């Protein structure tokens, strides 16, 4: 029987499960969705039970497609920063609070009143941030003390799923470094931070390497999904780090990073030492290969285009919108768009900032406003890239996600970022990276470098073209953010 590994990515919109043979070919795949809960303005939650049911259904579906292939391991990936609080019975106390939840502003202030921001950045690589797990835990203690009193363990989304599958509560550095209290120097929970906040370090699970076997598949789960009981479950990685592994991006090659244009826009830049931005304007996390990576995030990238279409052009297909954008000129004939529709991460760390169209006139057309949205997202990403480049310059970015399928948007991004973009012919995302980590975890490959050799090399290269209109537009873009902040 041909051996395969299974990769599972627990995303915000749904879960994706794939089976990959040891030559890197996808043998089976499926997705399952689950609802997003928004009980109050700025809150985002999901029921962890929905994750479990969707994941088990997805695994069952993949197993039905295996047709003579034998699974030898399961690797995990998932959305970062979420909080799943468990009681002593291993039952979720409340719905999970997600990465894009913005309720924890006061908790962030409380943390930084006890631990100065600069010290937090030096220890954990990041300031306290509303979306991270640590402020959620502080919020829970303040706002839902009865729930906090029941706490036995607090897990990240993919690690909760791993706990359900194996009965073992563990995490690994790439995801744990997005909690807010992992010491990046020793890649362990920072007990000085937790003790200062009067939080018991035992609430957090033990850390293992990303390629380590976290546990074995429980027999009752194996029976339900059709996988072998005792199947090794490999710890895996946070979604961005796992997706980078699926693209062959590692801290052994600092010239190449990635650019993802999905709901959010993410620049991923590997580095071999934990050097944070002194102001914490971009994230510093552990990579799954033992190194580190910087992460610049625009919260509403493809999300801005989706909002624009749903609100202002509901009957126009995305392909037609891209054709419209091409009819305008670089600089969108002076129209500027600020894509901060969900607040903003990099480089502003400002949950209260908002989006805007500026400089509209009667002469402007839908082509201009559409192009302005695409350019505004690119300007926002450039603001993050300028911070990253001071610490670890990257010369190529592998462009992925739905936005990277647009020729016009790719060229706009290359020109504004002034960076060579490479659009891979095949892009399989975080589930694929989780599968590669599982291969290494069970010894199918001795290390990640050996596994990377099976990845396809064919790709389309987009060269940046210098355009003074974009340079001037970027300067106006930065002034616009400052001006709107002043009048907020």
Secondary structure, DSSP 4 states (H G I P E B T S, - for coil): --EEEEEEEE-SSEEEEEEEETTS-EEEEEEEE-PPB-SSTT--EE-HHHHHHHHHHHHHHHHHT-TT-EEEEEEEEE-SS-BEEE-TTS-BSSPEE-TT--TTHHHHHHHHHHS-HHHHHHHHSS---TTSHHHHHHHHHHH-HHHHHT-SEEE-HHHHHHHHHHS--EEEHHHHTTTS-EETTTTEE-HHHHHHTT--GGGBPEEE-TTSEEEE--HHHHHHHTPPTT-EEEEEEEHHHHHHHHTT--TT-TTEEEEEESSSEEEEEEESS----TT--SEEEE-TTSSEEEEEEESSSHHHHHHHHHHH-TTS-HHHHHHHHHHS-TTGGG-EEE--TT-B-TTT-BTT---EEES--TT--HHHHHHHHHHHHHHHHHHHHHHHHHHS--SEEEEESGGGG-HHHHHHHHHHHTSEEEEES---HHHHHHHHHHHHHTTSSSSHHHHHTTS---EEEE-----HHHHHHHHHHHHHHHHHHHH-
